Amino acid sequence: MAWDKVVLDGEKIRRLRERRGLSSQGDLARAAALVDPKRGGLAPRTVWDAENGKPVTRRTQLLVARVLEVADPEELLVAQRQHAAENAPGARTPRFGWIMVAAGAVLAVFSAGSLLLWPHLQGPAPGQAGSRIGLDTAVWTVNGPAARAALANMDVPRAQIVQPTLSFSPALGLGMTGINGTYEQAGIQTVTPFRPPFTVSATVMAAEVTAGVFQLVVTSADGGRGVSLAGGQGANDVFTGLDLQSPSGAGTHWKLKGKLSEPRAPSLNVWYQLAITVDGSGTATVSAGPQGAQPRRGSIPALGTGPFYVLLSQGSGAYGHGPNRAYWRSVTISRRDAVTALRLWRDAPLAPARDAVALRSRSDR
């Protein structure tokens, strides 16, 4: 390996990338282009190399560290002892032996008339260790401009916007945590806004509650028009339960406008159904309650005609002393006669397409 090449910890890079909502290697490559616009950032294949134990340049190491907000780029290096052991002369024979065994297994599959990708190429199911599933960045973005404008004004004093930690489970959906102190907010917003009339519906469950564990929000781009349907534990009964909040203009506080439950925090491990409808005149109607129970309703007039972004978030005010975890199982938006699922995650490509084509072509020989 050349003196200016290094091997990075691919699993660590993958975990950090997914936590930042960069669901694919291409997303990280595009983010690198924003960090280094003069030289065009990184190619997706280079990111794939970095995540799969291939030697990369120091420049790649630095750019990946900057995109993933790793203060010390050396933290991304693979453990030198492990790397040395894998490449020691005595280690080559067993490694070659394992390759031959794997090759024999692949040939056996090919001879049976089908193609099976190796498990490390398939990746585990969402929510399992090493999952290659990520936030669908065609639909959502983490702490986008509208989210920041709205969430910063959910509290007085203004809240600090923090990075949410996202996870993915086939049974529970999109997991969100990250709020662990006072006056903190975090979330994801839709990439594109929607014009009324529409109804956004979400199914959510609280797994840990010490503050505002979940919030379904529709907001204008400047955060000055919108409605928030939030569930959590507050400092007192007024701010505990399912709450309705709304601002009165850009830069104004999202004040409490009503209650949709008794002053009790959302029950743990119970699915709640939330819905916000904005009609053509700009009036918002909201409903919330445990699935299967009669929901409570409220309304906010003069919301405006949008367009509005959809946010999934969590936050804390003066009361926020511990972890909060929620799972969003589904989010849909209904407009006139059409109902569209706002997909929360997608499979992240594990290797460039040309590699898959090459693998496929080898199976035909």
VOPAGU-2260 file (C-alpha; in pm, 1 decimal, decimal comma):
REM VOPAGU-2260
SITE   aa  ch    i         X         Y         Z
SITE  MET   A    0       0,0       0,0       0,0
SITE  ALA   A    1     138,3     343,7     -93,8
SITE  TRP   A    2     258,3     564,9     189,5
SITE  ASP   A    3     -18,9     818,5     123,2
SITE  LYS   A    4    -297,5     556,8     133,9
SITE  VAL   A    5    -489,5     453,2     446,7
SITE  VAL   A    6    -757,4     198,8     533,4
SITE  LEU   A    7   -1061,5     339,5     710,6
SITE  ASP   A    8   -1307,2     177,8     951,0
SITE  GLY   A    9   -1590,8     107,0     708,4
SITE  GLU   A   10   -1844,4       1,5     972,2
SITE  LYS   A   11   -1785,0     319,4    1170,1
SITE  ILE   A   12   -1822,0     535,2     859,8
SITE  ARG   A   13   -2144,8     354,0     769,4
SITE  ARG   A   14   -2292,6     404,1    1116,1
SITE  LEU   A   15   -2202,9     773,9    1125,6
SITE  ARG   A   16   -2334,2     826,9     772,9
SITE  GLU   A   17   -2671,7     670,1     851,7
SITE  ARG   A   18   -2702,0     866,1    1175,5
SITE  ARG   A   19   -2661,8    1185,7     974,9
SITE  GLY   A   20   -2941,8    1076,1     743,3
SITE  LEU   A   21   -2709,4    1007,8     447,8
SITE  SER   A   22   -2876,3     690,5     328,6
SITE  SER   A   23   -2633,8     595,7      52,5
SITE  GLN   A   24   -2270,3     624,4     -44,1
SITE  GLY   A   25   -2382,2     858,9    -319,9
SITE  ASP   A   26   -2536,6    1091,4     -59,7
SITE  LEU   A   27   -2204,7    1110,7     124,2
SITE  ALA   A   28   -2024,4    1176,5    -204,1
SITE  ARG   A   29   -2260,9    1464,1    -285,1
SITE  ALA   A   30   -2217,8    1607,9      64,8
SITE  ALA   A   31   -1840,2    1597,5      12,8
SITE  ALA   A   32   -1882,9    1809,2    -299,9
SITE  LEU   A   33   -2031,5    2084,4     -81,5
SITE  VAL   A   34   -1727,4    2067,1     146,2
SITE  ASP   A   35   -1479,8    2068,9    -143,8
SITE  PRO   A   36   -1658,2    2235,4    -440,1
SITE  LYS   A   37   -1337,7    2323,4    -626,7
SITE  ARG   A   38   -1229,1    1959,5    -663,8
SITE  GLY   A   39   -1575,0    1809,9    -684,2
SITE  GLY   A   40   -1579,3    1615,8    -356,9
SITE  LEU   A   41   -1567,2    1236,7    -386,9
SITE  ALA   A   42   -1691,5     974,9    -631,0
SITE  PRO   A   43   -1948,7     723,8    -497,3
SITE  ARG   A   44   -1701,5     446,9    -579,8
SITE  THR   A   45   -1441,6     611,2    -356,0
SITE  VAL   A   46   -1690,8     616,1     -67,6
SITE  TRP   A   47   -1765,8     249,2    -138,0
SITE  ASP   A   48   -1391,1     177,5    -114,0
SITE  ALA   A   49   -1371,6     361,5     218,1
SITE  GLU   A   50   -1661,2     159,0     361,6
SITE  ASN   A   51   -1526,6    -173,1     237,7
SITE  GLY   A   52   -1168,6    -178,2     362,4
SITE  LYS   A   53   -1000,5     -60,2      42,0
SITE  PRO   A   54    -701,2     178,9      56,3
SITE  VAL   A   55    -800,9     542,3       6,3
SITE  THR   A   56    -610,0     869,4       4,0
SITE  ARG   A   57    -559,7    1099,6     298,4
SITE  ARG   A   58    -774,8    1354,9     116,1
SITE  THR   A   59   -1062,5    1105,7     115,8
SITE  GLN   A   60   -1009,8    1047,6     486,7
SITE  LEU   A   61   -1022,1    1422,4     555,2
SITE  LEU   A   62   -1333,8    1485,2     344,1
SITE  VAL   A   63   -1523,7    1193,6     497,2
SITE  ALA   A   64   -1432,3    1319,8     845,0
SITE  ARG   A   65   -1554,1    1670,5     764,1
SITE  VAL   A   66   -1886,1    1550,7     619,1
SITE  LEU   A   67   -1946,7    1320,9     918,5
SITE  GLU   A   68   -1832,7    1593,2    1161,4
SITE  VAL   A   69   -1552,0    1382,4    1308,5
SITE  ALA   A   70   -1314,7    1626,7    1477,6
SITE  ASP   A   71   -1007,9    1401,9    1452,6
SITE  PRO   A   72    -982,8    1226,5    1111,2
SITE  GLU   A   73    -748,3     969,7    1266,7
SITE  GLU   A   74   -1049,9     829,1    1452,7
SITE  LEU   A   75   -1170,5     689,5    1119,8
SITE  LEU   A   76    -862,6     472,7    1070,1
SITE  VAL   A   77    -911,8      99,4    1102,9
SITE  ALA   A   78    -734,8     -49,5    1405,5
SITE  GLN   A   79    -375,1     -82,0    1292,6
SITE  ARG   A   80    -318,3    -409,7    1481,8
SITE  GLN   A   81    -618,0    -569,0    1313,4
SITE  HIS   A   82    -515,4    -445,9     969,5
SITE  ALA   A   83    -158,6    -565,4    1020,0
SITE  ALA   A   84    -277,1    -907,6    1134,3
SITE  GLU   A   85    -502,3    -947,1     832,2
SITE  ASN   A   86    -216,1    -862,0     596,7
SITE  ALA   A   87      62,4   -1051,9     772,8
SITE  PRO   A   88     233,8   -1322,1     559,4
SITE  GLY   A   89     106,2   -1599,9     782,2
SITE  ALA   A   90    -249,3   -1475,7     745,3
SITE  ARG   A   91    -258,3   -1501,2     368,1
SITE  THR   A   92    -300,7   -1875,7     345,3
SITE  PRO   A   93    -615,1   -1902,1     560,5
SITE  ARG   A   94    -763,6   -1595,4     392,8
SITE  PHE   A   95    -703,6   -1756,0      54,2
SITE  GLY   A   96    -857,2   -2076,9     185,3
SITE  TRP   A   97   -1171,7   -1898,2     289,4
SITE  ILE   A   98   -1191,6   -1728,6     -49,6
SITE  MET   A   99   -1172,7   -2068,2    -220,3
SITE  VAL   A  100   -1446,7   -2205,3       2,9
SITE  ALA   A  101   -1666,2   -1905,4     -71,8
SITE  ALA   A  102   -1594,1   -1933,8    -443,4
SITE  GLY   A  103   -1692,9   -2300,5    -434,0
SITE  ALA   A  104   -2019,8   -2212,9    -263,4
SITE  VAL   A  105   -2096,5   -1946,4    -523,8
SITE  LEU   A  106   -2018,2   -2190,3    -806,4
SITE  ALA   A  107   -2251,9   -2442,0    -646,7
SITE  VAL   A  108   -2529,3   -2182,7    -646,7
SITE  PHE   A  109   -2458,6   -2089,2   -1008,0
SITE  SER   A  110   -2472,5   -2456,0   -1114,0
SITE  ALA   A  111   -2816,6   -2481,4    -954,8
SITE  GLY   A  112   -2931,2   -2214,2   -1199,2
SITE  SER   A  113   -2973,0   -1917,5    -964,7
SITE  LEU   A  114   -2770,6   -1620,1    -838,6
SITE  LEU   A  115   -2725,0   -1559,5    -466,6
SITE  LEU   A  116   -2541,0   -1252,1    -340,5
SITE  TRP   A  117   -2312,9   -1306,3     -42,1
SITE  PRO   A  118   -2462,5   -1195,7     291,3
SITE  HIS   A  119   -2221,0    -904,2     332,3
SITE  LEU   A  120   -2339,3    -768,6      -1,5
SITE  GLN   A  121   -2706,6    -812,4      78,9
SITE  GLY   A  122   -2680,6    -642,2     416,8
SITE  PRO   A  123   -2896,3    -731,7     716,7
SITE  ALA   A  124   -3257,9    -634,2     769,5
SITE  PRO   A  125   -3337,7    -281,1     891,1
SITE  GLY   A  126   -3258,9    -231,6    1256,9
SITE  GLN   A  127   -2995,3    -507,1    1269,4
SITE  ALA   A  128   -2629,9    -432,2    1333,3
SITE  GLY   A  129   -2456,7    -312,5    1016,9
SITE  SER   A  130   -2784,0    -238,2     837,7
SITE  ARG   A  131   -2745,3     -75,1     496,4
SITE  ILE   A  132   -3091,2      82,6     518,6
SITE  GLY   A  133   -3105,8     461,1     537,9
SITE  LEU   A  134   -3338,7     758,4     545,4
SITE  ASP   A  135   -3506,0     813,0     208,5
SITE  THR   A  136   -3338,9    1141,9     121,7
SITE  ALA   A  137   -3556,5    1182,5    -186,5
SITE  VAL   A  138   -3845,4    1244,2      56,4
SITE  TRP   A  139   -3685,0    1364,1     383,0
SITE  THR   A  140   -3393,8    1574,9     499,1
SITE  VAL   A  141   -3251,0    1603,4     851,6
SITE  ASN   A  142   -3295,6    1940,2    1026,7
SITE  GLY   A  143   -3377,5    2116,3     700,8
SITE  PRO   A  144   -3430,3    2495,6     678,4
SITE  ALA   A  145   -3804,9    2483,0     751,4
SITE  ALA   A  146   -3745,4    2244,6    1041,7
SITE  ARG   A  147   -3482,9    2473,3    1191,2
SITE  ALA   A  148   -3702,5    2781,5    1152,2
SITE  ALA   A  149   -3997,7    2614,5    1325,2
SITE  LEU   A  150   -3826,5    2401,4    1588,8
SITE  ALA   A  151   -3600,2    2679,2    1718,4
SITE  ASN   A  152   -3913,1    2867,8    1826,3
SITE  MET   A  153   -4089,4    2579,6    1998,0
SITE  ASP   A  154   -3930,8    2691,7    2327,5
SITE  VAL   A  155   -3859,3    3012,5    2518,6
SITE  PRO   A  156   -3566,2    3073,2    2523,1
SITE  ARG   A  157   -3502,4    2954,3    2168,1
SITE  ALA   A  158   -3418,9    2587,3    2138,5
SITE  GLN   A  159   -3088,9    2442,0    2027,5
SITE  ILE   A  160   -3116,0    2229,8    1713,3
SITE  VAL   A  161   -2936,8    1899,0    1769,9
SITE  GLN   A  162   -2869,2    1601,5    1545,0
SITE  PRO   A  163   -3127,5    1323,4    1575,0
SITE  THR   A  164   -3016,6     961,8    1585,4
SITE  LEU   A  165   -3220,8     755,8    1338,8
SITE  SER   A  166   -3266,5     380,9    1326,7
SITE  PHE   A  167   -3476,6     151,2    1111,5
SITE  SER   A  168   -3681,9    -153,9    1207,1
SITE  PRO   A  169   -3910,9    -361,5     981,5
SITE  ALA   A  170   -4154,5    -404,6    1271,0
SITE  LEU   A  171   -4141,0     -61,6    1436,9
SITE  GLY   A  172   -4046,5     174,3    1154,8
SITE  LEU   A  173   -3823,0     481,0    1180,7
SITE  GLY   A  174   -3672,0     521,1    1527,0
SITE  MET   A  175   -3581,6     870,4    1644,0
SITE  THR   A  176   -3388,0     973,8    1952,8
SITE  GLY   A  177   -3129,5    1240,5    2033,0
SITE  ILE   A  178   -3306,4    1479,0    2272,1
SITE  ASN   A  179   -3131,9    1437,5    2605,0
SITE  GLY   A  180   -3134,4    1780,0    2771,7
SITE  THR   A  181   -3331,1    2100,5    2813,1
SITE  TYR   A  182   -3430,1    2329,3    2524,6
SITE  GLU   A  183   -3331,6    2090,3    2247,1
SITE  GLN   A  184   -3512,7    2010,1    1921,7
SITE  ALA   A  185   -3437,2    1771,9    1635,7
SITE  GLY   A  186   -3623,9    1628,4    1340,9
SITE  ILE   A  187   -3665,1    1556,0     973,6
SITE  GLN   A  188   -3869,1    1750,3     718,5
SITE  THR   A  189   -4006,1    1668,5     375,4
SITE  VAL   A  190   -3787,9    1781,4      88,6
SITE  THR   A  191   -4087,0    1932,0     -93,5
SITE  PRO   A  192   -4381,2    2127,8      52,6
SITE  PHE   A  193   -4752,7    2062,5      -2,5
SITE  ARG   A  194   -5036,1    2301,8     -81,8
SITE  PRO   A  195   -5374,2    2266,7      87,5
SITE  PRO   A  196   -5611,3    2096,8      91,4
SITE  PHE   A  197   -5436,0    1791,9     235,2
SITE  THR   A  198   -5435,4    1559,5     535,3
SITE  VAL   A  199   -5113,9    1421,0     680,4
SITE  SER   A  200   -5153,6    1113,2     899,8
SITE  ALA   A  201   -4891,4     934,5    1107,9
SITE  THR   A  202   -4869,6     630,4    1332,9
SITE  VAL   A  203   -4618,1     674,0    1615,7
SITE  MET   A  204   -4517,0     499,1    1937,6
SITE  ALA   A  205   -4321,8     623,8    2240,2
SITE  ALA   A  206   -4059,0     386,6    2379,1
SITE  GLU   A  207   -3887,5     628,9    2622,9
SITE  VAL   A  208   -4042,2     955,3    2746,1
SITE  THR   A  209   -3881,4    1229,4    2952,6
SITE  ALA   A  210   -3984,3    1532,7    2741,0
SITE  GLY   A  211   -4156,8    1588,5    2404,3
SITE  VAL   A  212   -4102,4    1242,8    2259,3
SITE  PHE   A  213   -4287,6    1297,5    1929,2
SITE  GLN   A  214   -4415,6    1590,0    1724,2
SITE  LEU   A  215   -4605,0    1587,1    1393,6
SITE  VAL   A  216   -4571,7    1934,7    1242,9
SITE  VAL   A  217   -4680,4    2118,6     931,4
SITE  THR   A  218   -4498,3    2448,1     882,5
SITE  SER   A  219   -4432,5    2720,4     630,8
SITE  ALA   A  220   -4077,2    2765,3     507,8
SITE  ASP   A  221   -4009,8    3047,3     757,5
SITE  GLY   A  222   -4168,5    2864,3    1051,8
SITE  GLY   A  223   -4420,2    3147,1    1094,9
SITE  ARG   A  224   -4734,8    2954,5     998,7
SITE  GLY   A  225   -4816,5    2601,9    1103,1
SITE  VAL   A  226   -4946,2    2361,8    1361,3
SITE  SER   A  227   -4771,7    2108,5    1585,4
SITE  LEU   A  228   -4929,9    1799,4    1738,8
SITE  ALA   A  229   -4695,2    1687,9    2017,5
SITE  GLY   A  230   -4690,0    1419,3    2286,3
SITE  GLY   A  231   -4468,7    1406,3    2590,8
SITE  GLN   A  232   -4392,0    1472,8    2955,1
SITE  GLY   A  233   -4368,1    1835,0    3064,5
SITE  ALA   A  234   -4265,5    2020,4    3376,5
SITE  ASN   A  235   -4631,7    2032,5    3486,3
SITE  ASP   A  236   -4978,6    1916,8    3382,4
SITE  VAL   A  237   -5018,4    2202,9    3134,7
SITE  PHE   A  238   -4738,7    2073,4    2915,1
SITE  THR   A  239   -4792,3    1698,6    2967,9
SITE  GLY   A  240   -4993,4    1483,1    2727,5
SITE  LEU   A  241   -5098,7    1551,7    2368,1
SITE  ASP   A  242   -5067,7    1924,2    2294,0
SITE  LEU   A  243   -5156,3    2157,6    2010,0
SITE  GLN   A  244   -4920,7    2447,1    1927,8
SITE  SER   A  245   -4903,6    2719,4    1664,0
SITE  PRO   A  246   -4703,3    3040,3    1594,6
SITE  SER   A  247   -4834,5    3384,6    1500,1
SITE  GLY   A  248   -4568,3    3477,4    1245,1
SITE  ALA   A  249   -4206,6    3431,7    1145,4
SITE  GLY   A  250   -3974,7    3421,0    1444,8
SITE  THR   A  251   -4257,8    3394,6    1699,1
SITE  HIS   A  252   -4300,2    3134,7    1969,7
SITE  TRP   A  253   -4514,7    2828,5    1891,6
SITE  LYS   A  254   -4761,0    2877,0    2177,8
SITE  LEU   A  255   -4982,9    2616,2    2338,3
SITE  LYS   A  256   -5325,9    2635,1    2172,7
SITE  GLY   A  257   -5504,6    2337,0    2321,6
SITE  LYS   A  258   -5496,4    1990,2    2477,4
SITE  LEU   A  259   -5602,0    1664,5    2312,9
SITE  SER   A  260   -5557,6    1436,5    2614,4
SITE  GLU   A  261   -5553,9    1419,5    2990,2
SITE  PRO   A  262   -5231,6    1549,4    3150,8
SITE  ARG   A  263   -5052,9    1215,8    3117,1
SITE  ALA   A  264   -4748,0    1132,7    2907,9
SITE  PRO   A  265   -4813,8     902,9    2608,5
SITE  SER   A  266   -4833,2     539,1    2717,7
SITE  LEU   A  267   -4519,0     344,0    2638,0
SITE  ASN   A  268   -4527,5      89,4    2354,4
SITE  VAL   A  269   -4876,2     197,3    2243,2
SITE  TRP   A  270   -4938,2     309,4    1886,1
SITE  TYR   A  271   -5095,8     655,8    1849,2
SITE  GLN   A  272   -5272,9     783,6    1539,4
SITE  LEU   A  273   -5207,5    1151,8    1459,9
SITE  ALA   A  274   -5363,7    1357,5    1180,2
SITE  ILE   A  275   -5348,8    1719,1    1063,9
SITE  THR   A  276   -5587,2    1843,7     793,7
SITE  VAL   A  277   -5543,5    2184,3     627,8
SITE  ASP   A  278   -5840,4    2283,5     410,0
SITE  GLY   A  279   -5844,7    2517,7     113,3
SITE  SER   A  280   -5918,5    2820,6     332,1
SITE  GLY   A  281   -5619,1    2754,6     556,7
SITE  THR   A  282   -5801,6    2617,2     860,7
SITE  ALA   A  283   -5623,5    2328,5    1031,6
SITE  THR   A  284   -5809,8    2045,2    1204,8
SITE  VAL   A  285   -5611,5    1799,4    1415,1
SITE  SER   A  286   -5692,5    1468,1    1580,8
SITE  ALA   A  287   -5494,3    1236,5    1805,9
SITE  GLY   A  288   -5535,4     932,5    2025,7
SITE  PRO   A  289   -5433,6     570,9    2079,7
SITE  GLN   A  290   -5505,9     347,5    1781,4
SITE  GLY   A  291   -5849,9     193,6    1808,4
SITE  ALA   A  292   -5980,4     459,7    2049,9
SITE  GLN   A  293   -6194,8     760,8    1969,6
SITE  PRO   A  294   -5952,2    1047,8    1891,6
SITE  ARG   A  295   -5981,7    1396,0    2035,9
SITE  ARG   A  296   -5994,9    1689,9    1795,6
SITE  GLY   A  297   -5899,0    2055,0    1779,6
SITE  SER   A  298   -5862,0    2330,8    1521,0
SITE  ILE   A  299   -5648,3    2632,2    1433,5
SITE  PRO   A  300   -5799,2    2899,5    1203,8
SITE  ALA   A  301   -5622,8    3129,4     957,5
SITE  LEU   A  302   -5320,8    2905,9     905,1
SITE  GLY   A  303   -5284,4    3030,2     547,3
SITE  THR   A  304   -5270,3    2854,0     213,9
SITE  GLY   A  305   -4910,3    2737,8     236,5
SITE  PRO   A  306   -4724,1    2564,3      98,3
SITE  PHE   A  307   -4635,7    2362,0     408,2
SITE  TYR   A  308   -4358,9    2116,6     491,3
SITE  VAL   A  309   -4421,5    1808,0     704,3
SITE  LEU   A  310   -4192,6    1749,8    1005,5
SITE  LEU   A  311   -4137,7    1449,8    1231,6
SITE  SER   A  312   -3951,2    1567,1    1539,0
SITE  GLN   A  313   -3901,0    1563,8    1914,1
SITE  GLY   A  314   -3806,4    1834,3    2158,6
SITE  SER   A  315   -3771,1    1951,2    2516,6
SITE  GLY   A  316   -3831,1    2272,6    2707,2
SITE  ALA   A  317   -3728,3    2342,4    3063,7
SITE  TYR   A  318   -3814,7    1980,5    3141,7
SITE  GLY   A  319   -3584,5    1739,2    2962,1
SITE  HIS   A  320   -3351,4    1540,0    3179,4
SITE  GLY   A  321   -3316,2    1210,0    2994,1
SITE  PRO   A  322   -3353,8    1010,7    2672,4
SITE  ASN   A  323   -3658,9    1012,2    2446,2
SITE  ARG   A  324   -3728,1     750,7    2182,0
SITE  ALA   A  325   -4015,6     728,9    1935,2
SITE  TYR   A  326   -4093,2     502,0    1641,5
SITE  TRP   A  327   -4276,3     631,7    1334,9
SITE  ARG   A  328   -4436,5     335,2    1160,6
SITE  SER   A  329   -4607,7     517,6     873,6
SITE  VAL   A  330   -4671,6     865,3     735,3
SITE  THR   A  331   -4920,9     936,4     456,2
SITE  ILE   A  332   -5053,3    1247,6     287,2
SITE  SER   A  333   -5400,5    1258,7     130,9
SITE  ARG   A  334   -5484,9    1513,5    -136,7
SITE  ARG   A  335   -5828,7    1502,3    -297,7
SITE  ASP   A  336   -5866,6    1142,7    -417,8
SITE  ALA   A  337   -5502,9    1034,1    -382,1
SITE  VAL   A  338   -5325,8     892,4     -76,6
SITE  THR   A  339   -4945,2     884,3     -90,4
SITE  ALA   A  340   -4713,1     713,3     156,2
SITE  LEU   A  341   -4419,2     935,5     253,6
SITE  ARG   A  342   -4157,3     661,6     248,2
SITE  LEU   A  343   -3927,3     678,6     549,2
SITE  TRP   A  344   -3634,9     467,9     431,6
SITE  ARG   A  345   -3487,2     299,4     128,6
SITE  ASP   A  346   -3216,5      45,4      56,8
SITE  ALA   A  347   -2878,2     211,1      29,5
SITE  PRO   A  348   -2671,5      83,2    -264,9
SITE  LEU   A  349   -2389,6    -135,1    -137,3
SITE  ALA   A  350   -2166,0    -117,5    -441,6
SITE  PRO   A  351   -2158,1      64,2    -775,1
SITE  ALA   A  352   -2401,0     -75,1   -1030,4
SITE  ARG   A  353   -2119,5    -179,2   -1262,1
SITE  ASP   A  354   -1994,0    -422,6    -994,0
SITE  ALA   A  355   -2335,3    -589,7    -980,1
SITE  VAL   A  356   -2334,8    -617,5   -1359,5
SITE  ALA   A  357   -1986,2    -770,4   -1349,2
SITE  LEU   A  358   -2095,2   -1021,8   -1086,8
SITE  ARG   A  359   -2399,6   -1109,3   -1292,5
SITE  SER   A  360   -2190,3   -1153,9   -1607,4
SITE  ARG   A  361   -1951,6   -1387,3   -1427,9
SITE  SER   A  362   -2247,7   -1606,6   -1333,5
SITE  ASP   A  363   -2329,9   -1654,2   -1702,4
SITE  ARG   A  364   -1990,5   -1796,7   -1793,0
